[in-house]
């Protein structure tokens, strides 16, 4: 199978790690490392000694460190980290600095230890008072307190387990319980010692509960080593790992030069055209605080049309009397409404009788006239009827005659009984919607029962 199209792998930068022979938390170290970084881990030679100050001195001898660093050199790491808290604080602050120098000479790359990384992290957070948690015996814990006092850090409370072996098997619950016991005074942060003590998943819970940064040995070791590569350690909800700019990423701020008074600069115009519109470029229109005078700025407008010059708003002409559709009745008086003028005399609904002849009246376009008001009087009367004006002279249209099947409905007086309407019955053949002459009828026979509708006007000729 051809797999060359996959490409990669991506280039990896290396971090060399020197750990004691009983170190069992390689996987936890990797959880703080981004994808583009690889760990190259080696261990010190085995010695049959339990966790104690003696073991701390044995695993931190310079000769032992030199051999381990030279072994890592084959993989070309860019930084070396010594991952052991007790081994790096047992000699005090001076012993820790000497260890870094020995590893740097052996590997010719920058080096860091867990105890040195702790001091660096506390300086980063601005913490000088801490609560302390360790899995060590009391003597080893006391040695750590002495180291912290030497570098200017005060321990406000402590808790320790007193273990000498199998420290990597301590559950998170025990770590959390010890942290609660240690935080008894005013502390700036909590430190959990020993790189063989699991802490990764306990840090977010403790920070949320204790409301302070929580540091652990493995966390500060990876954090400091990656900083020397210009990389950031990864870890959710860990105060130390918040995105802070590295020293190499902070750009210097240029100094702010004072503004000295000087001659004003005259703008250069093309073709030596130095004619500047005085209405816009006048220097006296700039106020002392740099804002334009709004009143002067308005003068730059060539022409402003005053509102008064627009003239009065033309009033609308009054509408004429409104004719009720198909009845010849009108609403209103045809005069413009003015202040205080009523719309017309108010009449109660259903109080007036429908005008005579209104029912069944058909307008000149053939629509059926309005229906008389109902018994409940929901349709108000329109007022007295007026005759419809005759068509103007010269109108060639034939007078309209209602079709024979249009029947007038009997008027219904308000409040009176409703007279049933007789059924209309079948329509004559040829006059229904979409119907022609009936079966067996020709056009002439059909004309005998009803008059032929008037012809269409001339402007419709030729339409299909």
JOWOJO-V394175 format. One record per residue. N is the residue number from 1. OMEGA is omega as a letter, one per 20 degrees, with the letter a starting at -180 (* if undefined). Layout:
N,OMEGA ; N,OMEGA
This chain:
1,a ; 2,a ; 3,a ; 4,a ; 5,a ; 6,a ; 7,r ; 8,j ; 9,r ; 10,r ; 11,a ; 12,r ; 13,a ; 14,r ; 15,r ; 16,a ; 17,r ; 18,a ; 19,r ; 20,a ; 21,a ; 22,a ; 23,a ; 24,a ; 25,r ; 26,a ; 27,r ; 28,r ; 29,a ; 30,a ; 31,r ; 32,a ; 33,r ; 34,a ; 35,a ; 36,a ; 37,r ; 38,r ; 39,r ; 40,a ; 41,r ; 42,a ; 43,r ; 44,r ; 45,a ; 46,r ; 47,a ; 48,a ; 49,r ; 50,a ; 51,a ; 52,r ; 53,r ; 54,r ; 55,a ; 56,r ; 57,a ; 58,a ; 59,a ; 60,r ; 61,a ; 62,r ; 63,r ; 64,r ; 65,a ; 66,r ; 67,a ; 68,a ; 69,r ; 70,r ; 71,r ; 72,a ; 73,r ; 74,r ; 75,r ; 76,r ; 77,r ; 78,r ; 79,r ; 80,r ; 81,r ; 82,a ; 83,r ; 84,a ; 85,a ; 86,a ; 87,a ; 88,r ; 89,a ; 90,r ; 91,a ; 92,a ; 93,r ; 94,r ; 95,r ; 96,r ; 97,r ; 98,r ; 99,r ; 100,r ; 101,r ; 102,r ; 103,r ; 104,r ; 105,a ; 106,a ; 107,a ; 108,r ; 109,r ; 110,a ; 111,r ; 112,r ; 113,a ; 114,a ; 115,r ; 116,r ; 117,r ; 118,r ; 119,r ; 120,r ; 121,r ; 122,r ; 123,r ; 124,a ; 125,a ; 126,a ; 127,r ; 128,r ; 129,a ; 130,r ; 131,a ; 132,r ; 133,r ; 134,r ; 135,a ; 136,r ; 137,a ; 138,a ; 139,r ; 140,r ; 141,r ; 142,r ; 143,r ; 144,r ; 145,r ; 146,r ; 147,r ; 148,r ; 149,r ; 150,a ; 151,r ; 152,a ; 153,a ; 154,r ; 155,a ; 156,r ; 157,a ; 158,r ; 159,a ; 160,a ; 161,a ; 162,a ; 163,r ; 164,r ; 165,r ; 166,a ; 167,a ; 168,a ; 169,a ; 170,a ; 171,r ; 172,a ; 173,r ; 174,r ; 175,a ; 176,r ; 177,r ; 178,r ; 179,r ; 180,r ; 181,a ; 182,a ; 183,a ; 184,a ; 185,r ; 186,a ; 187,r ; 188,a ; 189,r ; 190,r ; 191,r ; 192,a ; 193,r ; 194,r ; 195,r ; 196,a ; 197,a ; 198,a ; 199,a ; 200,a ; 201,r ; 202,a ; 203,a ; 204,a ; 205,a ; 206,r ; 207,r ; 208,a ; 209,a ; 210,r ; 211,r ; 212,r ; 213,r ; 214,r ; 215,r ; 216,a ; 217,a ; 218,a ; 219,a ; 220,r ; 221,r ; 222,r ; 223,a ; 224,a ; 225,a ; 226,r ; 227,r ; 228,r ; 229,a ; 230,a ; 231,a ; 232,r ; 233,a ; 234,r ; 235,a ; 236,r ; 237,r ; 238,a ; 239,a ; 240,a ; 241,r ; 242,a ; 243,r ; 244,r ; 245,r ; 246,a ; 247,a ; 248,a ; 249,a ; 250,r ; 251,r ; 252,r ; 253,a ; 254,r ; 255,r ; 256,a ; 257,r ; 258,r ; 259,a ; 260,r ; 261,a ; 262,r ; 263,r ; 264,a ; 265,r ; 266,a ; 267,r ; 268,r ; 269,a ; 270,r ; 271,r ; 272,r ; 273,a ; 274,r ; 275,a ; 276,r ; 277,a ; 278,r ; 279,a ; 280,a ; 281,a ; 282,a ; 283,a ; 284,r ; 285,r ; 286,a ; 287,a ; 288,a ; 289,r ; 290,r ; 291,r ; 292,r ; 293,a ; 294,a ; 295,r ; 296,a ; 297,r ; 298,a ; 299,a ; 300,r ; 301,a ; 302,a ; 303,r ; 304,a ; 305,r ; 306,a ; 307,a ; 308,a ; 309,a ; 310,r ; 311,a ; 312,r ; 313,a ; 314,r ; 315,r ; 316,r ; 317,a ; 318,r ; 319,r ; 320,r ; 321,a ; 322,a ; 323,r ; 324,a ; 325,r ; 326,a ; 327,a ; 328,r ; 329,a ; 330,r ; 331,r ; 332,a ; 333,a ; 334,r ; 335,r ; 336,r ; 337,r ; 338,a ; 339,r ; 340,a ; 341,a ; 342,r ; 343,a ; 344,a ; 345,a ; 346,r ; 347,r ; 348,r ; 349,r ; 350,a ; 351,a ; 352,r ; 353,r ; 354,a ; 355,a ; 356,r ; 357,a ; 358,a ; 359,r ; 360,r ; 361,a ; 362,r ; 363,a ; 364,r ; 365,r ; 366,r ; 367,r ; 368,a ; 369,a ; 370,r ; 371,a ; 372,a ; 373,a ; 374,a ; 375,a ; 376,r ; 377,a ; 378,a ; 379,a ; 380,r ; 381,a ; 382,a ; 383,a ; 384,a ; 385,r ; 386,a ; 387,r ; 388,a ; 389,r ; 390,r ; 391,a ; 392,r ; 393,a ; 394,r ; 395,a ; 396,a ; 397,a ; 398,r ; 399,a ; 400,r ; 401,a ; 402,r ; 403,a ; 404,a ; 405,r ; 406,a ; 407,r ; 408,r ; 409,r ; 410,a ; 411,r ; 412,a ; 413,r ; 414,r ; 415,a ; 416,r ; 417,a ; 418,r ; 419,r ; 420,a ; 421,r ; 422,r ; 423,a ; 424,a ; 425,a ; 426,r ; 427,r ; 428,r ; 429,r ; 430,a ; 431,r ; 432,r ; 433,r ; 434,a ; 435,r ; 436,r ; 437,a ; 438,r ; 439,r ; 440,r ; 441,r ; 442,a ; 443,a ; 444,r ; 445,a ; 446,a ; 447,a ; 448,a ; 449,r ; 450,r ; 451,r ; 452,r ; 453,a ; 454,a ; 455,r ; 456,r ; 457,a ; 458,a ; 459,r ; 460,a ; 461,a ; 462,r ; 463,r ; 464,*
